[in-house]
Amino acid sequence: MTAPNTEATRSMRTPLARVRNLGASHSGTSDFWRQRLTAVAMVLLMVPVIVVVMMLLGRNQAGAAQILGSPLVAIILLLFIIASAWHMKIGMQVVIEDYVQHETTKLVAVMANNFFSIAVALASIYAILKLSSGV
């Protein structure tokens, strides 16, 4: 009996060389590292964001606007929002790709995830910019 005539049996590449490919979607490794990168960014930004939130506790609107009007505070919050929205998008996309079986449903869900992530990020960025500009 002969071995099945498959790519793996005909290939001259080692198993490690085949594993180093990015997989069927050719994007798994980059999504993995992007998600880790955004997670590290959020961890590093967590302490300054908590400090900002604690500074806002008990303030009236004018006091909150004064704190949020600081360019440093606005930059910290903007970076946190961007990292969080990107992390959320990647995480949900991985879940959708892994667990949604029907291709059309998967495509619609990935598109909805992209639009939702962008909408959340833009609304949050707009709010921070509006508060920080004092308008």
ZAVOGU-837096 format. One record per residue: residue number from 1; x, y, z of N, C-alpha, C in turn. Coordinates in nm, 4 decimals. Layout:
// ZAVOGU-837096
<NUM; <X; Y; Z>; <X; Y; Z>; <X; Y; Z>>;
...
END
This chain:
// ZAVOGU-837096
<1; <0.0849; -0.1174; 0.0000>; <0.0000; 0.0000; 0.0000>; <0.0893; 0.1234; 0.0000>>;
<2; <0.0563; 0.2212; -0.0851>; <0.1382; 0.3413; -0.0948>; <0.0786; 0.4518; -0.0086>>;
<3; <0.1653; 0.5444; 0.0268>; <0.1204; 0.6581; 0.1083>; <0.0317; 0.7487; 0.0236>>;
<4; <-0.0620; 0.8179; 0.0872>; <-0.1478; 0.9088; 0.0120>; <-0.0651; 1.0178; -0.0545>>;
<5; <-0.1073; 1.0598; -0.1700>; <-0.0347; 1.1598; -0.2471>; <-0.0811; 1.2988; -0.2021>>;
<6; <-0.0320; 1.3423; -0.0891>; <-0.0703; 1.4727; -0.0344>; <0.0483; 1.5666; -0.0397>>;
<7; <0.0206; 1.6925; -0.0174>; <0.1239; 1.7965; -0.0150>; <0.2312; 1.7633; 0.0890>>;
<8; <0.1881; 1.7165; 0.2066>; <0.2836; 1.6886; 0.3147>; <0.3766; 1.5734; 0.2794>>;
<9; <0.3263; 1.4729; 0.2095>; <0.4113; 1.3588; 0.1769>; <0.5011; 1.3887; 0.0580>>;
<10; <0.4620; 1.4789; -0.0320>; <0.5418; 1.5119; -0.1486>; <0.6406; 1.6252; -0.1207>>;
<11; <0.6203; 1.6999; -0.0171>; <0.7014; 1.8177; 0.0088>; <0.8408; 1.7809; 0.0563>>;
<12; <0.9375; 1.8589; 0.0116>; <1.0755; 1.8401; 0.0554>; <1.1037; 1.9242; 0.1801>>;
<13; <1.0035; 2.0006; 0.2226>; <1.0216; 2.0876; 0.3381>; <1.0096; 2.0080; 0.4668>>;
<14; <1.0799; 2.0523; 0.5677>; <1.0715; 1.9861; 0.6975>; <0.9404; 2.0235; 0.7645>>;
<15; <0.8984; 1.9466; 0.8639>; <0.7758; 1.9835; 0.9363>; <0.7846; 2.1235; 0.9977>>;
<16; <0.9008; 2.1623; 1.0476>; <0.9168; 2.2952; 1.1061>; <0.8968; 2.4033; 1.0005>>;
<17; <0.9462; 2.3807; 0.8808>; <0.9288; 2.4786; 0.7734>; <0.7812; 2.4933; 0.7378>>;
<18; <0.7070; 2.3825; 0.7393>; <0.5633; 2.3915; 0.7115>; <0.4911; 2.4642; 0.8232>>;
<19; <0.5317; 2.4425; 0.9463>; <0.4679; 2.5075; 1.0608>; <0.4926; 2.6573; 1.0592>>;
<20; <0.6071; 2.6999; 1.0120>; <0.6390; 2.8428; 1.0125>; <0.5566; 2.9234; 0.9133>>;
<21; <0.4885; 2.8570; 0.8214>; <0.3933; 2.9293; 0.7381>; <0.2878; 2.9879; 0.8293>>;
<22; <0.2168; 3.0872; 0.7801>; <0.1201; 3.1552; 0.8648>; <-0.0124; 3.0822; 0.8767>>;
<23; <-0.0283; 2.9704; 0.8142>; <-0.1534; 2.8975; 0.8223>; <-0.2397; 2.9243; 0.7010>>;
<24; <-0.3617; 2.8737; 0.7065>; <-0.4515; 2.8831; 0.5919>; <-0.4895; 3.0269; 0.5598>>;
<25; <-0.5038; 3.1094; 0.6619>; <-0.5461; 3.2474; 0.6373>; <-0.4282; 3.3396; 0.6094>>;
<26; <-0.3074; 3.2918; 0.6337>; <-0.1848; 3.3690; 0.6132>; <-0.1808; 3.4972; 0.6949>>;
<27; <-0.2535; 3.5028; 0.8075>; <-0.2510; 3.6221; 0.8910>; <-0.2538; 3.5897; 1.0390>>;
<28; <-0.2553; 3.4646; 1.0756>; <-0.2696; 3.4263; 1.2155>; <-0.1596; 3.4793; 1.3045>>;
<29; <-0.0364; 3.4704; 1.2615>; <0.0749; 3.5138; 1.3444>; <0.0731; 3.6640; 1.3644>>;
<30; <0.0439; 3.7385; 1.2587>; <0.0431; 3.8843; 1.2736>; <-0.0713; 3.9288; 1.3642>>;
<31; <-0.1882; 3.8653; 1.3543>; <-0.2979; 3.8983; 1.4456>; <-0.2598; 3.8663; 1.5894>>;
<32; <-0.1923; 3.7546; 1.6101>; <-0.1476; 3.7158; 1.7438>; <-0.0566; 3.8229; 1.8027>>;
<33; <0.0409; 3.8669; 1.7252>; <0.1360; 3.9658; 1.7776>; <0.0729; 4.1033; 1.7935>>;
<34; <-0.0171; 4.1403; 1.7033>; <-0.0864; 4.2694; 1.7189>; <-0.1713; 4.2704; 1.8446>>;
<35; <-0.2364; 4.1587; 1.8728>; <-0.3181; 4.1531; 1.9935>; <-0.2306; 4.1600; 2.1181>>;
<36; <-0.1146; 4.0958; 2.1152>; <-0.0234; 4.1044; 2.2295>; <0.0322; 4.2456; 2.2449>>;
<37; <0.0624; 4.3105; 2.1322>; <0.1133; 4.4468; 2.1355>; <0.0104; 4.5427; 2.1955>>;
<38; <-0.1152; 4.5328; 2.1532>; <-0.2178; 4.6203; 2.2086>; <-0.2439; 4.5893; 2.3558>>;
<39; <-0.2316; 4.4629; 2.3949>; <-0.2490; 4.4274; 2.5357>; <-0.1394; 4.4909; 2.6216>>;
<40; <-0.0166; 4.4856; 2.5739>; <0.0944; 4.5478; 2.6478>; <0.0748; 4.6990; 2.6549>>;
<41; <0.0313; 4.7595; 2.5445>; <0.0062; 4.9037; 2.5445>; <-0.1018; 4.9396; 2.6456>>;
<42; <-0.2077; 4.8607; 2.6519>; <-0.3149; 4.8895; 2.7480>; <-0.2676; 4.8709; 2.8917>>;
<43; <-0.1851; 4.7709; 2.9167>; <-0.1320; 4.7507; 3.0524>; <-0.0460; 4.8701; 3.0929>>;
<44; <0.0383; 4.9176; 3.0009>; <0.1241; 5.0320; 3.0323>; <0.0434; 5.1599; 3.0524>>;
<45; <-0.0661; 5.1737; 2.9814>; <-0.1490; 5.2939; 2.9923>; <-0.2516; 5.2852; 3.1052>>;
<46; <-0.2682; 5.1676; 3.1644>; <-0.3716; 5.1489; 3.2657>; <-0.3487; 5.2373; 3.3884>>;
<47; <-0.2271; 5.2461; 3.4371>; <-0.2001; 5.3268; 3.5567>; <-0.2295; 5.4744; 3.5309>>;
<48; <-0.1792; 5.5355; 3.4221>; <-0.2158; 5.6757; 3.3983>; <-0.3656; 5.6968; 3.3790>>;
<49; <-0.4352; 5.6035; 3.3147>; <-0.5796; 5.6178; 3.2958>; <-0.6508; 5.6108; 3.4302>>;
<50; <-0.6093; 5.5211; 3.5173>; <-0.6698; 5.5113; 3.6511>; <-0.6446; 5.6401; 3.7295>>;
<51; <-0.5246; 5.6955; 3.7167>; <-0.4940; 5.8220; 3.7842>; <-0.5853; 5.9328; 3.7327>>;
<52; <-0.6058; 5.9399; 3.6038>; <-0.6943; 6.0418; 3.5455>; <-0.8369; 6.0240; 3.5973>>;
<53; <-0.8850; 5.9010; 3.5982>; <-1.0211; 5.8743; 3.6467>; <-1.0335; 5.9138; 3.7933>>;
<54; <-0.9330; 5.8824; 3.8729>; <-0.9370; 5.9193; 4.0154>; <-0.9343; 6.0711; 4.0322>>;
<55; <-0.8623; 6.1416; 3.9458>; <-0.8607; 6.2875; 3.9514>; <-0.9976; 6.3454; 3.9157>>;
<56; <-1.0737; 6.2754; 3.8343>; <-1.2053; 6.3231; 3.7923>; <-1.3142; 6.2988; 3.8959>>;
<57; <-1.2904; 6.2067; 3.9893>; <-1.3914; 6.1742; 4.0898>; <-1.4238; 6.2971; 4.1750>>;
<58; <-1.5518; 6.3231; 4.1890>; <-1.5966; 6.4329; 4.2738>; <-1.5863; 6.5704; 4.2102>>;
<59; <-1.5432; 6.5791; 4.0878>; <-1.5308; 6.7087; 4.0199>; <-1.6620; 6.7437; 3.9515>>;
<60; <-1.6877; 6.8725; 3.9412>; <-1.8012; 6.9164; 3.8610>; <-1.7568; 6.9225; 3.7152>>;
<61; <-1.8468; 6.9663; 3.6285>; <-1.8164; 6.9657; 3.4855>; <-1.6992; 7.0572; 3.4525>>;
<62; <-1.6923; 7.1719; 3.5163>; <-1.5832; 7.2655; 3.4889>; <-1.4491; 7.2075; 3.5338>>;
<63; <-1.4484; 7.1425; 3.6493>; <-1.3256; 7.0805; 3.6981>; <-1.2803; 6.9657; 3.6100>>;
<64; <-1.3785; 6.8845; 3.5635>; <-1.3456; 6.7733; 3.4734>; <-1.2933; 6.8267; 3.3411>>;
<65; <-1.3549; 6.9344; 3.2901>; <-1.3087; 6.9924; 3.1643>; <-1.1676; 7.0475; 3.1781>>;
<66; <-1.1367; 7.1010; 3.2938>; <-1.0012; 7.1532; 3.3167>; <-0.8981; 7.0405; 3.3146>>;
<67; <-0.9299; 6.9311; 3.3809>; <-0.8371; 6.8168; 3.3830>; <-0.8230; 6.7576; 3.2432>>;
<68; <-0.9370; 6.7367; 3.1755>; <-0.9333; 6.6769; 3.0424>; <-0.8792; 6.7729; 2.9368>>;
<69; <-0.8693; 6.9012; 2.9699>; <-0.8137; 6.9993; 2.8780>; <-0.6627; 6.9932; 2.8680>>;
<70; <-0.6013; 6.9189; 2.9573>; <-0.4562; 6.9042; 2.9536>; <-0.4156; 6.8191; 2.8328>>;
<71; <-0.3199; 6.8664; 2.7534>; <-0.2765; 6.7873; 2.6364>; <-0.2218; 6.6496; 2.6760>>;
<72; <-0.1506; 6.6407; 2.7870>; <-0.0951; 6.5124; 2.8304>; <-0.2064; 6.4130; 2.8628>>;
<73; <-0.3094; 6.4586; 2.9337>; <-0.4221; 6.3718; 2.9678>; <-0.4952; 6.3283; 2.8411>>;
<74; <-0.5164; 6.4214; 2.7489>; <-0.5853; 6.3874; 2.6235>; <-0.5057; 6.2843; 2.5442>>;
<75; <-0.3755; 6.3001; 2.5375>; <-0.2918; 6.2046; 2.4631>; <-0.2976; 6.0666; 2.5268>>;
<76; <-0.2894; 6.0613; 2.6592>; <-0.2963; 5.9323; 2.7300>; <-0.4294; 5.8637; 2.7013>>;
<77; <-0.5390; 5.9390; 2.7106>; <-0.6705; 5.8804; 2.6862>; <-0.6877; 5.8388; 2.5401>>;
<78; <-0.6375; 5.9190; 2.4486>; <-0.6468; 5.8831; 2.3063>; <-0.5688; 5.7553; 2.2756>>;
<79; <-0.4488; 5.7439; 2.3298>; <-0.3701; 5.6221; 2.3085>; <-0.4403; 5.4998; 2.3659>>;
<80; <-0.5004; 5.5168; 2.4844>; <-0.5718; 5.4061; 2.5473>; <-0.6936; 5.3652; 2.4643>>;
<81; <-0.7659; 5.4627; 2.4115>; <-0.8838; 5.4336; 2.3296>; <-0.8433; 5.3609; 2.2022>>;
<82; <-0.7392; 5.4074; 2.1364>; <-0.6946; 5.3438; 2.0126>; <-0.6493; 5.2001; 2.0381>>;
<83; <-0.5696; 5.1800; 2.1422>; <-0.5225; 5.0447; 2.1745>; <-0.6388; 4.9538; 2.2119>>;
<84; <-0.7342; 5.0053; 2.2891>; <-0.8488; 4.9242; 2.3316>; <-0.9383; 4.8855; 2.2146>>;
<85; <-0.9670; 4.9811; 2.1270>; <-1.0536; 4.9515; 2.0127>; <-0.9875; 4.8520; 1.9182>>;
<86; <-0.8581; 4.8686; 1.8961>; <-0.7857; 4.7768; 1.8084>; <-0.7821; 4.6363; 1.8686>>;
<87; <-0.7554; 4.6289; 1.9993>; <-0.7511; 4.5014; 2.0705>; <-0.8880; 4.4328; 2.0639>>;
<88; <-0.9939; 4.5114; 2.0845>; <-1.1291; 4.4576; 2.0804>; <-1.1600; 4.4020; 1.9407>>;
<89; <-1.1234; 4.4769; 1.8376>; <-1.1488; 4.4340; 1.6998>; <-1.0800; 4.3018; 1.6689>>;
<90; <-0.9524; 4.2926; 1.7045>; <-0.8761; 4.1705; 1.6762>; <-0.9333; 4.0523; 1.7540>>;
<91; <-0.9626; 4.0730; 1.8819>; <-1.0148; 3.9646; 1.9648>; <-1.1472; 3.9105; 1.9145>>;
<92; <-1.2392; 4.0004; 1.8794>; <-1.3683; 3.9549; 1.8275>; <-1.3543; 3.8888; 1.6916>>;
<93; <-1.2633; 3.9395; 1.6091>; <-1.2442; 3.8792; 1.4773>; <-1.1935; 3.7360; 1.4908>>;
<94; <-1.1035; 3.7122; 1.5842>; <-1.0531; 3.5761; 1.6060>; <-1.1662; 3.4847; 1.6514>>;
<95; <-1.2510; 3.5328; 1.7422>; <-1.3636; 3.4521; 1.7891>; <-1.4591; 3.4222; 1.6733>>;
<96; <-1.4901; 3.5245; 1.5935>; <-1.5805; 3.5055; 1.4794>; <-1.5218; 3.4047; 1.3809>>;
<97; <-1.3954; 3.4208; 1.3465>; <-1.3337; 3.3305; 1.2495>; <-1.3250; 3.1876; 1.3011>>;
<98; <-1.3084; 3.1708; 1.4320>; <-1.2952; 3.0362; 1.4880>; <-1.4292; 2.9653; 1.5066>>;
<99; <-1.5356; 3.0402; 1.5391>; <-1.6586; 2.9745; 1.5817>; <-1.7779; 2.9921; 1.4893>>;
<100; <-1.7733; 3.0850; 1.3947>; <-1.8843; 3.0994; 1.3003>; <-1.8531; 3.0117; 1.1796>>;
<101; <-1.9420; 2.9192; 1.1499>; <-1.9150; 2.8194; 1.0466>; <-1.9585; 2.8639; 0.9076>>;
<102; <-2.0733; 2.9259; 0.8958>; <-2.1274; 2.9642; 0.7660>; <-2.0498; 3.0840; 0.7123>>;
<103; <-1.9997; 3.0729; 0.5889>; <-1.9097; 3.1750; 0.5335>; <-1.9759; 3.3116; 0.5182>>;
<104; <-2.1005; 3.3145; 0.4749>; <-2.1692; 3.4430; 0.4591>; <-2.1903; 3.5101; 0.5942>>;
<105; <-2.2325; 3.4331; 0.6926>; <-2.2517; 3.4867; 0.8272>; <-2.1190; 3.5353; 0.8838>>;
<106; <-2.0147; 3.4607; 0.8578>; <-1.8821; 3.4988; 0.9059>; <-1.8386; 3.6316; 0.8440>>;
<107; <-1.8588; 3.6467; 0.7138>; <-1.8226; 3.7700; 0.6452>; <-1.9008; 3.8893; 0.6992>>;
<108; <-2.0311; 3.8717; 0.7180>; <-2.1148; 3.9797; 0.7721>; <-2.0716; 4.0143; 0.9146>>;
<109; <-2.0429; 3.9130; 0.9952>; <-2.0025; 3.9370; 1.1333>; <-1.8676; 4.0095; 1.1408>>;
<110; <-1.7727; 3.9719; 1.0563>; <-1.6424; 4.0394; 1.0545>; <-1.6584; 4.1847; 1.0103>>;
<111; <-1.7427; 4.2074; 0.9088>; <-1.7661; 4.3452; 0.8644>; <-1.8336; 4.4272; 0.9736>>;
<112; <-1.9334; 4.3702; 1.0401>; <-2.0014; 4.4405; 1.1498>; <-1.9040; 4.4696; 1.2632>>;
<113; <-1.8160; 4.3751; 1.2918>; <-1.7148; 4.3948; 1.3954>; <-1.6224; 4.5111; 1.3602>>;
<114; <-1.5810; 4.5178; 1.2342>; <-1.4941; 4.6273; 1.1902>; <-1.5652; 4.7621; 1.2028>>;
<115; <-1.6888; 4.7693; 1.1543>; <-1.7632; 4.8949; 1.1619>; <-1.7894; 4.9349; 1.3070>>;
<116; <-1.8255; 4.8386; 1.3914>; <-1.8516; 4.8691; 1.5319>; <-1.7258; 4.9198; 1.6013>>;
<117; <-1.6142; 4.8547; 1.5777>; <-1.4880; 4.8966; 1.6414>; <-1.4488; 5.0377; 1.5980>>;
<118; <-1.4650; 5.0655; 1.4705>; <-1.4326; 5.1997; 1.4202>; <-1.5280; 5.3028; 1.4794>>;
<119; <-1.6570; 5.2699; 1.4876>; <-1.7549; 5.3634; 1.5427>; <-1.7261; 5.3939; 1.6888>>;
<120; <-1.6942; 5.2910; 1.7675>; <-1.6614; 5.3118; 1.9088>; <-1.5365; 5.3980; 1.9223>>;
<121; <-1.4351; 5.3688; 1.8427>; <-1.3107; 5.4460; 1.8498>; <-1.3343; 5.5912; 1.8092>>;
<122; <-1.4057; 5.6133; 1.6995>; <-1.4288; 5.7511; 1.6536>; <-1.5142; 5.8304; 1.7515>>;
<123; <-1.6182; 5.7683; 1.8063>; <-1.7020; 5.8381; 1.9043>; <-1.6214; 5.8745; 2.0293>>;
<124; <-1.5380; 5.7831; 2.0743>; <-1.4559; 5.8091; 2.1924>; <-1.3509; 5.9161; 2.1658>>;
<125; <-1.2877; 5.9084; 2.0494>; <-1.1866; 6.0081; 2.0126>; <-1.2514; 6.1461; 2.0006>>;
<126; <-1.3683; 6.1511; 1.9381>; <-1.4404; 6.2779; 1.9257>; <-1.4709; 6.3365; 2.0634>>;
<127; <-1.5187; 6.2518; 2.1559>; <-1.5511; 6.2998; 2.2897>; <-1.4288; 6.3542; 2.3617>>;
<128; <-1.3172; 6.2848; 2.3531>; <-1.1948; 6.3321; 2.4177>; <-1.1467; 6.4611; 2.3546>>;
<129; <-1.1464; 6.4698; 2.2226>; <-1.1023; 6.5923; 2.1559>; <-1.1941; 6.7094; 2.1883>>;
<130; <-1.3244; 6.6853; 2.1944>; <-1.4188; 6.7923; 2.2276>; <-1.3983; 6.8387; 2.3712>>;
<131; <-1.3798; 6.7446; 2.4635>; <-1.3570; 6.7822; 2.6031>; <-1.2234; 6.8519; 2.6215>>;
<132; <-1.1222; 6.8046; 2.5492>; <-0.9891; 6.8630; 2.5682>; <-0.9755; 7.0003; 2.5024>>;
<133; <-1.0600; 7.0268; 2.4008>; <-1.0524; 7.1573; 2.3354>; <-1.1333; 7.2620; 2.4118>>;
<134; <-1.2215; 7.2182; 2.5004>; <-1.2984; 7.3124; 2.5809>; <-1.4126; 7.3769; 2.5062>>;
<135; <-1.4493; 7.3234; 2.3910>; <-1.5579; 7.3829; 2.3114>; <-1.6902; 7.3259; 2.3548>>;
END
